[in-house]
């Protein structure tokens, strides 16, 4: 070891090094997405999760994302004590749409775009009583277990009478009362949120 003359060879020989076992990262699971995809079709779940396939319904993704971001803007305005009107919602909607299109989404047709805006405005009109209970929006959640991690975002946290409510928004049509899908969703939510 001519390049390190200051190292004492005897000291180096006396050292005992143990190799560490390799670090194996824990599997990561989103709060509800995986459960919903798996319950719809286990093979589809395998394609998405194991083989990293992506969906082909870009219009539906844009529609849902656009509604979701516009509703989030409503909540942010409420939290910032800013005025919310249908005109402001429409402005936020148009800004969100332009941003999503500039990020590579394919444009929506006129009717779907109008429908998405109608969803956001209807949400505002039908939930004015709920909006004064908003505590936070888009909250990162993570629960670590021995061999996996569940993580995701809670869309909305509401509070009233020292009780908290967690909401997760979906942009598809609401199932009719008594639909077995509702029972399945409720069971999945209860199982996931017991963590």
N, C-alpha and C positions, 0 to 999 in steps of 0.2 A: 504494500500500500504506500508506494512512494509519493503519490499525490496528496496523502494526508499524513504527513510525518508527525503531526501533533497528537494523533490518536494512539492511545496506549493499547498495544495489541493484546496484552494479558487481560486488561479490563474488558475489551470487546469479546474475547473468548469466554469470559466468565458470565456474560449475559445469556439469559435463557428467554427466548421469545416463544410465545404461544400464538398460534394462528387463531383468529376469531372465526366463529361459524358465519357462513355467508348471510347477509341480510336479505330476507325475502319479504318484499312489501305486502301489506295486507290488501285483500281485494276491496274495491271501492264500489258501493252500491248507492244509487240515488234514492231519495225518500220514497217516491211512489212510481216513478217511470218504469222501472224494471218489473215491478209487480204487475202493472197494467199491461205491459207488452207481453209478459209471460202468460198471463191469464187469457189474453187474446189468442196467442199462438206460441207455444213453446219453441217451435222451430224458428219462427221469426225472431224470437228473443235470442236464440243461438246465433243467428246471422248478424244481428246488431251487436251483441256483446262480444262473442268470441271471434267473429270474422270481420268486425268493424264495418259492416254494410251501413249505408245511409238510405233513408227513405226517399221515395220518388215523388211524394206529394208536396212539392214546393209551394204550390198555391195555398194549401191548407196550413202549411207551416207559417207562411207570410201572414195569412189571415189571423191565425191565433197569436202570433208574436205582435202584430200590429194592435190588436185589441188589448192584449196584455200590457204592452208598453204604455198605451194611452190611459188605461185604468191606473197603472202605476203613477203616471203623471198627475192624475186626479188626487191620488193619495199623497203624493209629495207636496202638491199645492196646499192641501189641507194641513199637513204637518208644518209647512212654512207659513201658515196663517195667510195664505194668498187667496184671492177671489177665484172662484170656479164658476164659470157659466158655460152654456152650450157652445157659445162662440169660441171661448178659450179652449174647450175640449176639441173643437174642430181644428183650431190652429195647431194644437199639440199633435193631433192625429196626422195632419198634413206633414208636419215636421218629422214625425216618426216614420211615415211612409217614405218620404224622400231619403231619409237616412238608411232605411232598410234596402231600398232600391239601389242606392249608391254602394251598399255592401254586397251587391251581387244577386239579390233576390229578383226573380222575374216579376214584372208588374201584374197586379190583379186587374181583372176586367172591371168595367164600370159597376155592375150589379154587386159583385162580391165586395168591392171597395166600399160602396154605399152601405152594404150590410154590416161590414166591420165597424164603420162609424156609428151606425145605428145601435150596435151592441154596446159600444162605449157610452153613448148618450143615454140609452135605456138603463144601463147600470147606474149612472149618476142620478137619473130621475127616480128610480125605484129604491135607491139606498141612501137617500139624504139623511135619514135618521141614524144610519149606521156610521156615516162619515164622521160624526162628532166623537165616535169611540175609537178612532184610529190611533194606535200607539206607535206603530212602525210598519214599514213596508220592505219587502225583499230582504228578509233576515237570513243570513247564512246559519245553517244548522249542521252540526257534525256530532256523531256519537261513535266512539271507538270501542270495539269489543276485542276479544282475544285474537281472532283471526280475520276480522273484516271491519270496515268502516262504513257507516251509513252517513251520507251527506246530501245536502241539497239546500233549497231556499224555501222559506215560508213566504207566501205571497203577501199576506196581511196579518198583522197582529192587532186584535181589538181588545179593549178592556172596558169592564163595567162592574161595579159592585165587588171589587177585589177579585174578579174572575177574568181569566184570559181566554180568548178564542183564537185559534189558528185557522186561516182560510187558505185554500189552494184553488186558484181559478182555473177553469177549463172553458174552452170556447166552443165545444161541440154542443149539440142540442141536449137539453136536460131530459133524462129519461122520465117516462110517465110514472106516477105513483104506483107502487107494487111491482115495478119492473125488477126482475132478478139481478140485473146489473147493479142497481142501487144497493142491494144487500151485499153483493160482492165488493163494491167499492167501500162501503162502510166497514166491512170486516177487514179489508186490506188496510184501511186507514187506522183502525183500532190496533191492529197488530203492529203496524209500523210505528205508531206514536206511543205504544207502551214503553218503548225504549226511552 
